[in-house]
Amino acid sequence: MRIAVTGAGGFIGGWLMPELARAGHQVSGADVQEMPAIKWIRDPRTYDGGPYQLYEFNLLEPGAIARWLDMCKPDLVVHLAAQVGRIFGEYDVHRTVRLNAEATAVLAQACGDAGVRMAYASTSEIYGDHGTAGYDENAAWLMPRNLYGLTKRWGEEVCRMYAPDGLVIFRPSMPYGPGAPPGHGRRAMDTMLWQAYHRKPIMAHRGAERSWCWVGDTVRGIRLAIEQPDAGVFNIGRDDDPRSMLEIAQLACKLAGAPDTLIEEVDPPDKQIVVKRLRTDRLRALEWAPTVDLADGMAQVYHWVTGFDANGARR
């Protein structure tokens, strides 16, 4: 397939592009910028077995998406571009709504008008808080606990409205791996490893539980989902290795050779889902299975975060 990916410069996008290329797809990517012109920022080249192109443009610039689609002529658009995360989603509510809701509506409308299929990157946050119960793709939707989850839930509906034909919706949960900076508002695992390395205090949310999924396994799951001939919704992540945040903090200290006394358990903040237990039967029916154990994956992330100084700047 000819596949175009928005948010290609982000964490998941940076792993998904080569995954698609290695599988033989013709891949073009786009990252978000504020300038109106479409900028070709990377020449076509071979990346682990497949050619790709990368553009930058403003998704909300009138006509920009239509011009990009005309350049790439994709069979499918994977929409990853978004303001991600509970904390960053609240920092600038205007930007969060603009990128996650408005830009998704504009893209979905353009894809629908052009007859291009969409695959929309949603999030497990759309389910709301189900306590300790497990939930699959057909679970009742409760009110999301934060603006990020709410805008992504709205994004699902606007894709169904404007580009329903062949629509795939995938809901990633807890992907991790090298490629994103640590620090406040960033992924907890990365930040804990960075804090342990620099002997900074580590806060672990009391009672919080997650099943972490290696990002390489995550993007393989996304690829399998979008390659299906039928539309559908897929939870993308692990359901077989739940870990408390206290355990993640302890593993971070072990990897860094740091004392556990750095760790302080605190009550979870408002607007956070404390326990996430997704079911992934639909994904596993595609012969997907995780390949990287948490200890091995965390060791790779630890090596990555040691490249950031105590202020969070890349060395």
PyMOL commands that set and color helices and strands:
alter all, ss='L'
color gray80, all
select helices_A, chain A and resi 11-22+64-72+86-91+93-114+124-127+147-162+188-197+215-226+245-256+260-262+281-284+294-305
alter helices_A, ss='H'
color red, helices_A
select strands_A, chain A and resi 2-6+26-32+39-47+50-57+76-79+117-121+168-172+175-176+202-205+209-211+213-214+232-236+242-244+263-266
alter strands_A, ss='S'
color yellow, strands_A
deselect
rebuild
show_as cartoon
